[in-house]
Amino acid sequence: MSSKRSITRRGFLGRAAAAASAALAGPAVVPSSVLGKDGNVAPSNRIAIGMVGMGRQVVAYNLRQFVGEPDAQVVAICDVDRWRLDLTNERITTIYGGKRRCGKFSGVARLTDFRELLARKDVDAVMISTPDHWHVPMSVVAVKAGKDVCCEKPLTRSIAEGRLLSDLVSKHKRVFRTDSEFRSIGVFHRACELVRNGRIGQLQTIRSGVPVARFDSPPHVDMPVPKELDYDMWLGPAPLAPYTEKRVHQQHGYERPGWMRVRDYCDGLVTNWGTHLNDIAQWGNNTDRTGPVEVEGHGKYPPPGGLWNVLMQFEIHYRYANGVRLIYKTERPYVRFEGTEGWIQAYFGRGGIQAEPKSILDSKIGPDDIHLRLKGDKRDFLDCVKTRGQTLEDAEVGHRTTSLCHLGHIAVQLGRKLKWDPDAERFVGDDEANKHLSNPPGRAPWAVM
């Protein structure tokens, strides 16, 4: 792709028509890569991706996955940190520069304002990999701009903004994927398929675990804003706060960022890891488009006065209308399903999948059984952009999974058992609890609630 004449899906079609007319006057040699041969995909069939947020998650996962798909091409990137923006551009140039499918390549569009990226006509779909407090505001703008959206988890900062987003996606008929890869991990898929097909008998209890947060909360130390960072844009819908590096992210590096431990931008592990494991819990329980009817929990926060203030340890109990109970706690990443005839437990990382009796794992899923799709996360998104189908974890599922975590966090904060109406998405007869359904006040003009 040339900086002077970038090949987009739409622009290519127009130039292809002109080339066909010119061919009537004499022969022309067209590279096979342009026609989609030799394992290449023609530009007219590639999905043009814009990526917003160039942090740790993008460098480790999202960018690598998208540039590895032959029918997708990253055409624009955006970040409020120009150092990260430039470094990502260098990586993309190195990758695409060595691929014949891209032809001559000198970089992608580099932007610091996400609104400019979303206004581009050459962008079909966007990957949002920003801090959590930006997920819904950016997704709302993207959906209204006619873009399909893949957005990092946890999808929302509150239950109310999740309902707003899910309804908006349906209204505008956009393809949406909540970007958790756990439904694409074989052991979790296998566990859910066996449970959904009754291989452990009647499901009674689910146990999900996430890592314990271990950190010493640092004091706030005022620092000058780095020249590469648009800090005001980074804050966006969050309350105004003086800059310090441990509030935002490492300068010129990709260590785990401080914003993940500050409740103005993130709720910590209760939603961060929780939206991975509890998505599997809800999938296996066939409740991923609804929620529990009761919740209670307790937890531990760091001592007051420090900068980092997210929930560190917790144990939360839920009850569903079908009688199934979910116990969610800080321990290690796993999901365990217990039924009347046995149990299945799947781990993230070491451990794989276990069951008792062990013969459960030898069970075959027959043609008349329930079959759950198994597909790579980015592949799932791209295929659905093409077919206009429903992703493995669309906006409604992402909203319901994140809501489950929010419900637990609210119960921990209030310190008592709460009754929940999953249809109305309100606490039953509890005005104090219902005040927690919306985001805390932010600042104009970014707030979407």
C-alpha positions in Angstrom: 0.0 0.0 0.0 1.5 3.3 -1.1 1.3 6.5 0.9 0.4 8.4 -2.3 -2.1 5.9 -3.7 -3.5 3.8 -0.8 -5.5 0.8 -2.0 -8.8 0.6 -0.2 -11.7 -1.8 -0.8 -13.8 0.9 -2.4 -11.0 2.7 -4.3 -9.8 -0.6 -5.7 -13.1 -1.3 -7.3 -13.2 2.0 -9.1 -9.6 1.6 -10.4 -10.3 -2.0 -11.4 -13.2 -0.7 -13.7 -10.9 1.9 -15.2 -8.2 -0.8 -15.8 -10.7 -3.0 -17.5 -11.6 -0.2 -20.0 -8.0 0.5 -20.7 -7.4 -3.2 -21.4 -9.5 -2.9 -24.5 -6.9 -0.8 -26.1 -4.0 -3.3 -25.5 -2.7 -6.0 -23.2 -1.7 -5.4 -19.7 0.1 -7.5 -17.1 -1.7 -7.6 -13.7 0.2 -9.1 -10.7 -1.5 -12.3 -9.4 -1.5 -10.9 -5.9 -3.9 -8.2 -6.9 -6.2 -10.8 -8.4 -6.2 -12.8 -5.2 -4.1 -15.7 -6.5 -1.1 -17.4 -4.9 -2.7 -17.5 -1.5 -3.4 -13.7 -1.5 -6.7 -12.0 -1.0 -7.7 -9.3 -3.5 -7.8 -5.8 -1.9 -11.5 -5.6 -2.8 -12.1 -8.5 -0.4 -10.0 -7.3 2.5 -11.6 -5.8 5.5 -10.0 -2.5 6.3 -9.3 -2.2 10.0 -8.8 0.9 12.1 -7.2 0.3 15.5 -7.7 2.7 18.5 -5.3 2.3 21.4 -1.7 1.1 20.9 -0.9 -0.2 24.3 0.2 -3.5 25.9 -2.7 -5.6 24.7 -2.3 -4.5 21.1 1.5 -5.1 21.0 1.1 -8.6 22.6 -2.0 -9.8 20.9 -4.4 -7.7 18.8 -2.1 -6.3 16.2 -0.3 -9.5 15.6 -3.6 -11.4 15.1 -5.1 -8.9 12.6 -2.1 -8.5 10.4 -1.8 -12.3 10.3 -5.3 -12.6 8.6 -5.0 -12.5 4.8 -8.5 -11.0 4.3 -7.8 -8.1 6.7 -5.6 -5.1 6.5 -4.8 -2.4 9.1 -5.2 0.9 7.4 -5.3 3.4 10.3 -4.1 3.5 13.9 -4.8 5.9 16.7 -3.4 6.7 20.1 -3.0 9.7 22.4 0.6 8.7 23.0 2.6 9.6 19.9 5.5 7.5 21.0 3.4 4.4 21.0 1.8 5.5 17.8 5.1 5.8 16.0 6.5 2.6 17.3 3.4 0.7 16.2 3.6 2.2 12.8 7.2 1.0 12.5 6.1 -2.6 13.4 3.2 -2.6 10.9 5.5 -1.2 8.2 8.0 -4.0 8.9 5.3 -6.7 8.8 3.4 -5.4 5.8 6.6 -4.4 4.0 7.6 -8.0 3.7 4.2 -9.2 2.5 3.7 -9.3 -1.3 -0.1 -8.9 -0.8 0.4 -5.3 0.2 2.7 -4.3 -2.6 4.7 -1.2 -1.9 4.0 -0.1 1.7 5.2 2.9 3.6 2.9 3.1 6.6 -0.7 3.5 7.8 -2.7 6.6 8.7 -1.6 7.8 12.1 -4.0 9.8 14.2 -4.3 11.0 17.8 -8.0 11.7 17.8 -10.3 8.7 17.5 -13.0 10.7 15.9 -10.9 11.3 12.9 -10.3 7.6 12.5 -14.0 6.8 12.8 -14.8 9.4 10.2 -12.6 7.8 7.6 -14.4 6.2 4.6 -11.7 3.7 4.1 -12.2 2.0 7.5 -14.7 -0.8 7.6 -14.3 -2.0 11.2 -12.5 -0.9 14.3 -10.5 -2.6 17.1 -10.9 -0.6 20.4 -8.0 -1.5 22.8 -8.1 1.6 25.1 -8.4 1.8 28.9 -11.8 0.6 30.1 -13.4 4.0 30.7 -13.2 4.7 26.9 -14.8 1.5 25.7 -18.4 2.5 25.5 -18.0 6.1 24.5 -15.8 5.1 21.5 -18.0 2.1 20.6 -21.1 4.4 20.6 -19.4 6.8 18.2 -18.1 3.9 16.0 -21.6 2.3 15.8 -23.2 5.6 14.8 -20.5 6.1 12.2 -21.5 2.8 10.6 -18.4 0.8 11.7 -18.4 -2.8 12.9 -16.7 -3.0 16.3 -14.4 -5.4 18.1 -13.9 -4.0 21.6 -11.7 -5.2 24.4 -13.1 -6.6 27.6 -14.4 -5.7 30.2 -16.9 -4.1 27.8 -18.4 -1.5 30.2 -17.9 0.5 33.4 -21.5 0.2 34.5 -24.7 -1.9 33.8 -26.6 1.1 32.4 -24.0 2.0 29.8 -23.9 -1.7 28.7 -27.6 -1.7 28.1 -27.3 1.5 26.1 -24.5 0.1 23.9 -26.2 -3.3 23.3 -29.5 -1.6 22.2 -27.6 0.8 19.9 -25.7 -2.0 18.2 -29.1 -3.8 17.5 -30.7 -0.6 16.3 -27.9 0.2 13.8 -27.4 -3.5 12.8 -23.7 -3.5 13.3 -21.5 -6.5 13.9 -20.0 -6.4 17.4 -17.6 -8.6 19.2 -16.6 -8.4 22.9 -12.9 -9.3 22.6 -12.4 -12.1 25.1 -10.7 -15.1 23.6 -11.8 -17.7 26.2 -14.6 -19.1 24.0 -11.8 -19.9 21.5 -9.7 -21.9 24.0 -10.3 -25.6 23.5 -10.6 -26.7 27.1 -13.2 -24.1 28.0 -15.2 -24.9 24.8 -15.0 -28.6 25.5 -16.2 -28.1 29.1 -19.2 -26.0 28.1 -20.2 -28.4 25.3 -20.2 -31.4 27.7 -22.1 -29.5 30.4 -24.7 -28.2 27.9 -25.2 -31.8 26.7 -25.9 -33.1 30.2 -22.7 -35.2 30.6 -22.4 -34.2 34.3 -26.1 -34.6 34.9 -28.1 -31.7 36.2 -25.9 -28.7 36.7 -25.9 -27.5 40.3 -22.9 -25.4 41.1 -20.3 -23.4 39.1 -17.1 -22.2 40.6 -15.0 -19.6 38.8 -11.6 -18.2 39.9 -9.3 -15.3 38.9 -5.8 -14.3 40.2 -5.4 -12.4 43.4 -4.3 -8.8 43.0 -1.0 -8.3 44.8 0.4 -4.8 44.9 1.4 -2.0 47.2 -0.6 1.1 46.3 1.8 4.0 45.6 1.1 7.6 46.7 0.2 10.2 44.0 3.3 12.2 42.9 2.6 15.1 40.6 4.6 14.9 37.4 4.9 16.9 34.2 2.8 15.5 31.4 5.1 13.8 28.8 5.3 15.8 25.6 4.2 12.8 23.6 0.9 12.3 25.5 -2.4 14.2 25.1 -3.4 13.6 28.7 -6.6 15.6 28.5 -7.8 13.3 25.7 -6.6 10.2 27.7 -8.8 11.2 30.6 -11.7 11.8 28.3 -14.9 10.9 30.2 -13.1 10.3 33.5 -12.9 13.0 36.3 -10.1 15.6 36.0 -7.0 14.4 37.9 -3.3 15.6 38.0 -0.9 13.5 35.9 1.4 10.9 37.4 2.9 8.0 35.4 1.4 5.3 37.7 -2.1 6.7 37.0 -1.7 6.2 33.2 0.9 3.9 31.7 4.7 3.6 31.5 6.5 6.1 29.4 8.3 4.5 26.6 7.4 1.0 27.7 4.7 -1.7 27.9 4.6 -2.8 31.5 1.2 -3.5 33.1 -0.3 0.0 33.3 -1.3 1.7 36.4 -4.8 2.7 35.2 -5.8 -1.0 35.6 -5.7 -0.4 39.4 -7.5 3.0 39.5 -11.3 2.9 39.8 -11.8 6.0 37.7 -10.7 4.0 34.7 -11.1 0.3 35.6 -12.6 -1.9 38.3 -9.6 -4.2 38.6 -9.6 -8.0 38.4 -13.2 -8.4 39.4 -14.2 -7.3 35.9 -10.9 -7.6 34.0 -10.2 -11.3 34.5 -13.8 -11.9 35.6 -15.2 -11.2 32.2 -13.1 -14.0 30.8 -14.0 -16.7 33.3 -17.5 -15.7 34.0 -18.3 -15.6 30.3 -17.4 -19.3 30.3 -19.6 -19.8 33.5 -22.6 -18.2 31.8 -22.0 -20.0 28.5 -22.0 -23.4 30.2 -25.1 -22.4 32.2 -26.9 -21.1 29.0 -27.5 -17.8 30.8 -25.3 -15.6 28.8 -28.2 -13.4 27.7 -29.7 -13.0 31.1 -28.3 -13.0 34.7 -28.7 -14.2 38.3 -31.5 -13.3 40.6 -29.5 -13.0 43.8 -26.0 -11.9 44.7 -23.9 -11.3 47.9 -20.2 -11.0 48.5 -17.3 -9.6 50.5 -13.8 -8.4 49.6 -10.7 -6.5 50.4 -9.5 -3.1 49.1 -6.0 -1.6 49.6 -5.6 0.8 52.5 -7.1 4.3 51.8 -4.9 7.2 50.7 -3.0 5.4 47.9 -3.3 6.0 44.1 -4.4 2.4 43.3 -7.7 1.5 44.9 -9.3 -1.5 43.1 -10.7 -4.6 44.8 -7.8 -7.0 45.5 -9.5 -10.1 46.9 -13.1 -11.2 47.0 -15.6 -14.0 47.2 -19.0 -13.5 45.5 -22.0 -15.9 45.5 -24.8 -15.8 42.9 -28.0 -17.7 42.5 -29.8 -18.1 39.1 -33.5 -18.6 38.5 -32.8 -22.2 37.4 -31.4 -23.0 40.9 -27.7 -23.0 39.8 -25.3 -21.3 42.1 -22.1 -19.6 41.0 -19.2 -19.0 43.5 -16.7 -16.5 42.1 -13.5 -15.8 44.0 -9.9 -14.7 43.8 -7.7 -17.9 43.5 -6.4 -18.9 40.1 -8.0 -18.7 36.6 -10.4 -21.7 36.2 -14.1 -22.7 35.8 -15.6 -25.7 37.4 -19.0 -27.2 36.7 -20.5 -29.5 39.3 -23.6 -31.6 38.5 -25.6 -34.5 39.9 -23.4 -37.1 38.0 -19.9 -35.6 38.1 -17.8 -32.5 37.5 -15.6 -30.8 34.9 -12.9 -28.2 35.6 -11.0 -26.2 32.9 -8.0 -24.1 33.6 -6.4 -21.2 31.9 -2.7 -22.1 31.4 -1.4 -25.2 33.1 -3.9 -27.8 34.2 -5.9 -28.2 31.0 -9.2 -30.0 31.7 -10.1 -32.5 34.3 -13.3 -34.4 35.2 -14.7 -37.0 37.6 -15.5 -39.6 36.5 -12.7 -39.3 34.0 -14.8 -41.1 31.3 -16.8 -37.8 30.9 -13.9 -36.5 28.8 -14.1 -39.4 26.4 -17.8 -38.6 25.6 -18.5 -37.8 22.0 -20.8 -35.0 20.9 -23.3 -36.6 18.6 -25.1 -35.1 15.6 -28.3 -34.5 17.6 -26.4 -32.9 20.5 -25.8 -29.2 21.1 -22.8 -28.0 19.1 -21.0 -24.8 20.3 -18.9 -23.0 17.7 -15.1 -23.1 18.1 -13.2 -20.4 16.2 -10.4 -18.0 16.8 -11.5 -14.7 18.2 -10.3 -12.3 15.4 -11.3 -14.9 12.8 -14.8 -15.0 14.3 -15.1 -11.2 14.1 -13.9 -11.0 10.5 -16.1 -13.8 9.3 -19.1 -12.1 10.8 -18.2 -8.8 9.2 -18.5 -10.6 5.9 -21.6 -12.6 6.6 -23.3 -10.1 8.9 -23.7 -12.9 11.4 -23.6 -12.9 15.2 -20.2 -13.2 16.8 -19.5 -15.7 19.6 -19.7 -12.9 22.1 -21.7 -10.0 20.7 -22.7 -6.8 22.5 -25.6 -8.3 24.5 -23.5 -11.2 25.7 -20.6 -8.9 26.5 -22.9 -6.6 28.4 -24.5 -9.5 30.4 -21.1 -11.0 31.3 -19.7 -7.7 32.5 -22.9 -7.0 34.3 -22.4 -10.2 36.3 -19.1 -8.9 37.5 -20.5 -5.4 38.2 -23.3 -7.0 40.3 -20.8 -8.8 42.4 -18.7 -5.6 42.9 -21.8 -3.7 43.9 -22.7 -6.4 46.5 -19.2 -6.2 47.9 -19.4 -2.5 48.3 -22.8 -2.6 50.0 -22.0 -5.6 52.1 -25.4 -7.3 51.9 -27.4 -9.7 49.9 -29.1 -8.2 46.8 -32.0 -9.4 44.7 -31.7 -8.8 41.0 -34.3 -8.7 38.2 -32.3 -9.7 35.0 -35.2 -8.7 32.7 -35.7 -5.2 34.1 -32.0 -5.0 35.0 -32.8 -3.4 38.3 -32.3 -4.4 41.9 -35.6 -5.4 43.5 -36.9 -2.8 46.0 -33.4 -1.3 46.7 -33.0 2.3 45.7 -29.5 2.5 47.2 -28.2 -0.4 45.1 -29.9 1.0 42.0 -27.8 4.1 42.3 -24.8 2.0 41.4 -26.1 1.0 38.0 -24.8 4.1 36.2 -21.3 5.5 35.9 -20.1 8.0 38.5 -20.3 11.6 37.2 -17.7 12.3 34.5 -17.2 15.5 32.6 -18.6 16.9 29.4 -18.5 16.4 26.5 -17.5 12.8 26.6 -20.1 11.2 28.9 -22.6 9.1 27.0 -25.1 8.3 29.7 
